[in-house]
Amino acid sequence: MATLRAEVSTVTVEDGMVLLDERTGRYYQVNGSGALVLSTLIGGGGQQEAATALVERYAVDRERALSDAGTIIDRLRATGLVTP
């Protein structure tokens, strides 16, 4: 399960979330669906729970939601914002 690194600060904005990696000083922005996935991770959920949240919020099919949640989590991992 991926979790947000302790050195990453988040701020919810109107259309998503802004993240600051305090280790590097870099800012990142995620859109609404990315923010929903990230919020699910922060709350202790994983890809399955994030997909459920996407289905409920955006009325997409489960397969698409699982794929999208996985892609978002992979990108967050690649940037070092979340741990594996």
VEXLUM-504056 format. One record per residue: residue number from 1; y, z, x of N, C-alpha, C in turn. Coordinates in steps of 0.1 Angstrom, whole numbers, always signed. Each point is the difference from the previous one (the first is absolute). Layout:
num: NUM | n_Y: Y | n_Z: Z | n_X: X | ca_Y: Y | ca_Z: Z | ca_X: X | c_Y: Y | c_Z: Z | c_X: X
...
***
This chain:
num: 1 | n_Y: -12 | n_Z: +0 | n_X: +8 | ca_Y: +12 | ca_Z: +0 | ca_X: -8 | c_Y: +12 | c_Z: +0 | c_X: +9
num: 2 | n_Y: +10 | n_Z: -8 | n_X: -3 | ca_Y: +12 | ca_Z: -1 | ca_X: +7 | c_Y: +10 | c_Z: +11 | c_X: -4
num: 3 | n_Y: +8 | n_Z: +5 | n_X: +9 | ca_Y: +10 | ca_Z: +10 | ca_X: -3 | c_Y: +13 | c_Z: -3 | c_X: +8
num: 4 | n_Y: +11 | n_Z: +3 | n_X: -6 | ca_Y: +13 | ca_Z: -2 | ca_X: +6 | c_Y: +1 | c_Z: +9 | c_X: +13
num: 5 | n_Y: +4 | n_Z: -6 | n_X: +11 | ca_Y: +2 | ca_Z: +8 | ca_X: +12 | c_Y: +11 | c_Z: +10 | c_X: -2
num: 6 | n_Y: -1 | n_Z: +12 | n_X: +6 | ca_Y: +10 | ca_Z: +11 | ca_X: -1 | c_Y: +14 | c_Z: -4 | c_X: +5
num: 7 | n_Y: +0 | n_Z: -10 | n_X: +9 | ca_Y: +13 | ca_Z: -4 | ca_X: +6 | c_Y: +7 | c_Z: -11 | c_X: -9
num: 8 | n_Y: -5 | n_Z: -2 | n_X: -12 | ca_Y: +6 | ca_Z: -11 | ca_X: -8 | c_Y: +7 | c_Z: +7 | c_X: -12
num: 9 | n_Y: +13 | n_Z: -3 | n_X: -2 | ca_Y: +8 | ca_Z: +5 | ca_X: -11 | c_Y: +1 | c_Z: -11 | c_X: -10
num: 10 | n_Y: +0 | n_Z: +4 | n_X: -13 | ca_Y: +1 | ca_Z: -10 | ca_X: -11 | c_Y: +12 | c_Z: +4 | c_X: -9
num: 11 | n_Y: +5 | n_Z: -11 | n_X: -6 | ca_Y: +11 | ca_Z: +2 | ca_X: -10 | c_Y: -3 | c_Z: -11 | c_X: -11
num: 12 | n_Y: -1 | n_Z: +5 | n_X: -12 | ca_Y: -2 | ca_Z: -10 | ca_X: -11 | c_Y: +13 | c_Z: -6 | c_X: -4
num: 13 | n_Y: +0 | n_Z: -13 | n_X: -1 | ca_Y: +12 | ca_Z: -7 | ca_X: -4 | c_Y: -3 | c_Z: -8 | c_X: -13
num: 14 | n_Y: +10 | n_Z: -6 | n_X: -6 | ca_Y: -1 | ca_Z: -6 | ca_X: -13 | c_Y: -12 | c_Z: -10 | c_X: -1
num: 15 | n_Y: -2 | n_Z: -8 | n_X: +11 | ca_Y: -10 | ca_Z: -11 | ca_X: -1 | c_Y: -12 | c_Z: +2 | c_X: +10
num: 16 | n_Y: -2 | n_Z: +13 | n_X: +4 | ca_Y: -11 | ca_Z: +3 | ca_X: +9 | c_Y: +2 | c_Z: +12 | c_X: +8
num: 17 | n_Y: -3 | n_Z: -1 | n_X: +13 | ca_Y: +1 | ca_Z: +12 | ca_X: +8 | c_Y: +4 | c_Z: -4 | c_X: +14
num: 18 | n_Y: +8 | n_Z: +8 | n_X: +7 | ca_Y: +4 | ca_Z: -2 | ca_X: +14 | c_Y: -7 | c_Z: +10 | c_X: +8
num: 19 | n_Y: -5 | n_Z: -4 | n_X: +12 | ca_Y: -7 | ca_Z: +9 | ca_X: +9 | c_Y: +7 | c_Z: +0 | c_X: +13
num: 20 | n_Y: +0 | n_Z: +11 | n_X: +7 | ca_Y: +5 | ca_Z: +1 | ca_X: +13 | c_Y: -11 | c_Z: +6 | c_X: +9
num: 21 | n_Y: -3 | n_Z: -8 | n_X: +10 | ca_Y: -10 | ca_Z: +5 | ca_X: +10 | c_Y: +8 | c_Z: +7 | c_X: +11
num: 22 | n_Y: +0 | n_Z: +13 | n_X: -1 | ca_Y: +8 | ca_Z: +8 | ca_X: +9 | c_Y: -4 | c_Z: -1 | c_X: +15
num: 23 | n_Y: -12 | n_Z: -5 | n_X: +2 | ca_Y: -4 | ca_Z: -2 | ca_X: +14 | c_Y: +7 | c_Z: -11 | c_X: +7
num: 24 | n_Y: +2 | n_Z: -11 | n_X: -8 | ca_Y: +6 | ca_Z: -12 | ca_X: +5 | c_Y: +14 | c_Z: -3 | c_X: -4
num: 25 | n_Y: +4 | n_Z: +7 | n_X: -11 | ca_Y: +14 | ca_Z: -2 | ca_X: -5 | c_Y: +0 | c_Z: -12 | c_X: -9
num: 26 | n_Y: -11 | n_Z: -7 | n_X: -3 | ca_Y: +0 | ca_Z: -12 | ca_X: -9 | c_Y: -1 | c_Z: +4 | c_X: -14
num: 27 | n_Y: +7 | n_Z: -8 | n_X: -8 | ca_Y: +0 | ca_Z: +1 | ca_X: -15 | c_Y: -9 | c_Z: -11 | c_X: -6
num: 28 | n_Y: -6 | n_Z: +3 | n_X: -11 | ca_Y: -9 | ca_Z: -9 | ca_X: -7 | c_Y: +4 | c_Z: +1 | c_X: -15
num: 29 | n_Y: -2 | n_Z: -11 | n_X: -7 | ca_Y: +2 | ca_Z: +1 | ca_X: -15 | c_Y: -12 | c_Z: -6 | c_X: -6
num: 30 | n_Y: -4 | n_Z: +6 | n_X: -11 | ca_Y: -11 | ca_Z: -5 | ca_X: -8 | c_Y: +5 | c_Z: -2 | c_X: -14
num: 31 | n_Y: -5 | n_Z: -10 | n_X: -7 | ca_Y: +4 | ca_Z: -3 | ca_X: -14 | c_Y: -7 | c_Z: +10 | c_X: -9
num: 32 | n_Y: +2 | n_Z: -2 | n_X: -13 | ca_Y: -5 | ca_Z: +9 | ca_X: -10 | c_Y: -15 | c_Z: +3 | c_X: +0
num: 33 | n_Y: -8 | n_Z: -11 | n_X: +2 | ca_Y: -14 | ca_Z: +2 | ca_X: +1 | c_Y: -4 | c_Z: +6 | c_X: +13
num: 34 | n_Y: +6 | n_Z: -3 | n_X: +11 | ca_Y: -2 | ca_Z: +7 | ca_X: +12 | c_Y: +3 | c_Z: +15 | c_X: -1
num: 35 | n_Y: +11 | n_Z: +3 | n_X: -6 | ca_Y: +4 | ca_Z: +14 | ca_X: -2 | c_Y: -10 | c_Z: +7 | c_X: -9
num: 36 | n_Y: -6 | n_Z: -6 | n_X: -10 | ca_Y: -10 | ca_Z: +6 | ca_X: -8 | c_Y: -13 | c_Z: +3 | c_X: +8
num: 37 | n_Y: -4 | n_Z: -10 | n_X: +8 | ca_Y: -12 | ca_Z: +3 | ca_X: +9 | c_Y: +3 | c_Z: +11 | c_X: +9
num: 38 | n_Y: +12 | n_Z: +0 | n_X: +7 | ca_Y: +3 | ca_Z: +10 | ca_X: +9 | c_Y: +1 | c_Z: +14 | c_X: -6
num: 39 | n_Y: +6 | n_Z: +1 | n_X: -12 | ca_Y: +1 | ca_Z: +12 | ca_X: -7 | c_Y: -14 | c_Z: +6 | c_X: -3
num: 40 | n_Y: -9 | n_Z: -9 | n_X: -4 | ca_Y: -14 | ca_Z: +4 | ca_X: -2 | c_Y: -6 | c_Z: +6 | c_X: +12
num: 41 | n_Y: +2 | n_Z: -7 | n_X: +12 | ca_Y: -5 | ca_Z: +5 | ca_X: +12 | c_Y: +6 | c_Z: +14 | c_X: +3
num: 42 | n_Y: +13 | n_Z: +1 | n_X: -1 | ca_Y: +6 | ca_Z: +13 | ca_X: +2 | c_Y: -5 | c_Z: +11 | c_X: -9
num: 43 | n_Y: -4 | n_Z: -4 | n_X: -12 | ca_Y: -6 | ca_Z: +10 | ca_X: -10 | c_Y: -14 | c_Z: +3 | c_X: +3
num: 44 | n_Y: -6 | n_Z: -6 | n_X: +10 | ca_Y: -14 | ca_Z: +3 | ca_X: +4 | c_Y: -10 | c_Z: -10 | c_X: -5
num: 45 | n_Y: +4 | n_Z: -10 | n_X: -7 | ca_Y: -9 | ca_Z: -11 | ca_X: -4 | c_Y: -3 | c_Z: -10 | c_X: +10
num: 46 | n_Y: -8 | n_Z: -9 | n_X: -3 | ca_Y: -4 | ca_Z: -11 | ca_X: +9 | c_Y: +2 | c_Z: -13 | c_X: -6
num: 47 | n_Y: -7 | n_Z: -10 | n_X: +5 | ca_Y: +1 | ca_Z: -14 | ca_X: -5 | c_Y: -4 | c_Z: -1 | c_X: -15
num: 48 | n_Y: -11 | n_Z: +7 | n_X: -4 | ca_Y: -4 | ca_Z: -1 | ca_X: -14 | c_Y: +10 | c_Z: +6 | c_X: -9
num: 49 | n_Y: +6 | n_Z: +11 | n_X: +3 | ca_Y: +10 | ca_Z: +6 | ca_X: -8 | c_Y: +13 | c_Z: -8 | c_X: -1
num: 50 | n_Y: +3 | n_Z: -6 | n_X: +12 | ca_Y: +12 | ca_Z: -9 | ca_X: +0 | c_Y: -2 | c_Z: -12 | c_X: -9
num: 51 | n_Y: -12 | n_Z: -5 | n_X: +1 | ca_Y: -3 | ca_Z: -12 | ca_X: -9 | c_Y: +1 | c_Z: +4 | c_X: -15
num: 52 | n_Y: -5 | n_Z: +12 | n_X: -3 | ca_Y: +1 | ca_Z: +4 | ca_X: -14 | c_Y: +15 | c_Z: +1 | c_X: -4
num: 53 | n_Y: +8 | n_Z: +6 | n_X: +9 | ca_Y: +14 | ca_Z: +1 | ca_X: -3 | c_Y: +7 | c_Z: -14 | c_X: -2
num: 54 | n_Y: -4 | n_Z: -9 | n_X: +8 | ca_Y: +5 | ca_Z: -14 | ca_X: -1 | c_Y: -4 | c_Z: -6 | c_X: -13
num: 55 | n_Y: -12 | n_Z: +2 | n_X: -4 | ca_Y: -5 | ca_Z: -6 | ca_X: -13 | c_Y: +8 | c_Z: +6 | c_X: -12
num: 56 | n_Y: +2 | n_Z: +13 | n_X: +1 | ca_Y: +7 | ca_Z: +7 | ca_X: -11 | c_Y: +15 | c_Z: -4 | c_X: +0
num: 57 | n_Y: +6 | n_Z: -2 | n_X: +11 | ca_Y: +14 | ca_Z: -3 | ca_X: +0 | c_Y: +3 | c_Z: -14 | c_X: -2
num: 58 | n_Y: -8 | n_Z: -9 | n_X: +6 | ca_Y: +3 | ca_Z: -14 | ca_X: +0 | c_Y: -9 | c_Z: -9 | c_X: -9
num: 59 | n_Y: -10 | n_Z: +6 | n_X: -6 | ca_Y: -10 | ca_Z: -7 | ca_X: -9 | c_Y: -6 | c_Z: -12 | c_X: +8
num: 60 | n_Y: -4 | n_Z: +2 | n_X: +12 | ca_Y: -7 | ca_Z: -10 | ca_X: +8 | c_Y: -15 | c_Z: +4 | c_X: -1
num: 61 | n_Y: -9 | n_Z: -10 | n_X: +2 | ca_Y: -14 | ca_Z: +3 | ca_X: +0 | c_Y: -4 | c_Z: +9 | c_X: +12
num: 62 | n_Y: -11 | n_Z: +7 | n_X: -2 | ca_Y: -5 | ca_Z: +10 | ca_X: +10 | c_Y: -2 | c_Z: -7 | c_X: +13
num: 63 | n_Y: -7 | n_Z: -12 | n_X: +1 | ca_Y: -3 | ca_Z: -6 | ca_X: +12 | c_Y: +13 | c_Z: -4 | c_X: +8
num: 64 | n_Y: +10 | n_Z: -5 | n_X: -7 | ca_Y: +12 | ca_Z: -3 | ca_X: +7 | c_Y: +7 | c_Z: +12 | c_X: +5
num: 65 | n_Y: +0 | n_Z: +11 | n_X: -8 | ca_Y: +6 | ca_Z: +13 | ca_X: +4 | c_Y: -6 | c_Z: +6 | c_X: +12
num: 66 | n_Y: -14 | n_Z: -1 | n_X: +1 | ca_Y: -7 | ca_Z: +5 | ca_X: +12 | c_Y: +4 | c_Z: -8 | c_X: +12
num: 67 | n_Y: +1 | n_Z: -13 | n_X: -1 | ca_Y: +4 | ca_Z: -9 | ca_X: +11 | c_Y: +14 | c_Z: +3 | c_X: +4
num: 68 | n_Y: +9 | n_Z: +1 | n_X: -9 | ca_Y: +14 | ca_Z: +3 | ca_X: +3 | c_Y: +2 | c_Z: +13 | c_X: +7
num: 69 | n_Y: -7 | n_Z: +11 | n_X: -6 | ca_Y: +1 | ca_Z: +13 | ca_X: +6 | c_Y: -5 | c_Z: +0 | c_X: +14
num: 70 | n_Y: -12 | n_Z: -7 | n_X: +2 | ca_Y: -5 | ca_Z: -1 | ca_X: +14 | c_Y: +9 | c_Z: -7 | c_X: +10
num: 71 | n_Y: +6 | n_Z: -10 | n_X: -5 | ca_Y: +10 | ca_Z: -8 | ca_X: +9 | c_Y: +12 | c_Z: +9 | c_X: +3
num: 72 | n_Y: +5 | n_Z: +7 | n_X: -9 | ca_Y: +11 | ca_Z: +9 | ca_X: +2 | c_Y: -4 | c_Z: +11 | c_X: +10
num: 73 | n_Y: -11 | n_Z: +6 | n_X: -2 | ca_Y: -5 | ca_Z: +11 | ca_X: +9 | c_Y: -2 | c_Z: -5 | c_X: +14
num: 74 | n_Y: -6 | n_Z: -12 | n_X: +1 | ca_Y: -2 | ca_Z: -6 | ca_X: +13 | c_Y: +13 | c_Z: -3 | c_X: +7
num: 75 | n_Y: +10 | n_Z: -4 | n_X: -7 | ca_Y: +13 | ca_Z: -3 | ca_X: +7 | c_Y: +7 | c_Z: +14 | c_X: +4
num: 76 | n_Y: -2 | n_Z: +10 | n_X: -8 | ca_Y: +6 | ca_Z: +13 | ca_X: +3 | c_Y: -7 | c_Z: +5 | c_X: +13
num: 77 | n_Y: -13 | n_Z: -2 | n_X: +1 | ca_Y: -8 | ca_Z: +4 | ca_X: +11 | c_Y: +5 | c_Z: -7 | c_X: +13
num: 78 | n_Y: +2 | n_Z: -14 | n_X: -2 | ca_Y: +3 | ca_Z: -8 | ca_X: +11 | c_Y: +14 | c_Z: +4 | c_X: +6
num: 79 | n_Y: +9 | n_Z: +5 | n_X: -8 | ca_Y: +13 | ca_Z: +4 | ca_X: +5 | c_Y: -1 | c_Z: +15 | c_X: +5
num: 80 | n_Y: -11 | n_Z: +6 | n_X: -2 | ca_Y: -1 | ca_Z: +14 | ca_X: +5 | c_Y: +6 | c_Z: +11 | c_X: -9
num: 81 | n_Y: +3 | n_Z: -5 | n_X: -13 | ca_Y: +6 | ca_Z: +10 | ca_X: -9 | c_Y: -10 | c_Z: +9 | c_X: -7
num: 82 | n_Y: -12 | n_Z: -5 | n_X: -1 | ca_Y: -11 | ca_Z: +9 | ca_X: -5 | c_Y: -11 | c_Z: +0 | c_X: +10
num: 83 | n_Y: -8 | n_Z: +11 | n_X: -1 | ca_Y: -12 | ca_Z: +1 | ca_X: +9 | c_Y: -12 | c_Z: -6 | c_X: -7
num: 84 | n_Y: -10 | n_Z: -4 | n_X: +7 | ca_Y: -11 | ca_Z: -6 | ca_X: -6 | c_Y: -8 | c_Z: +9 | c_X: -10
***
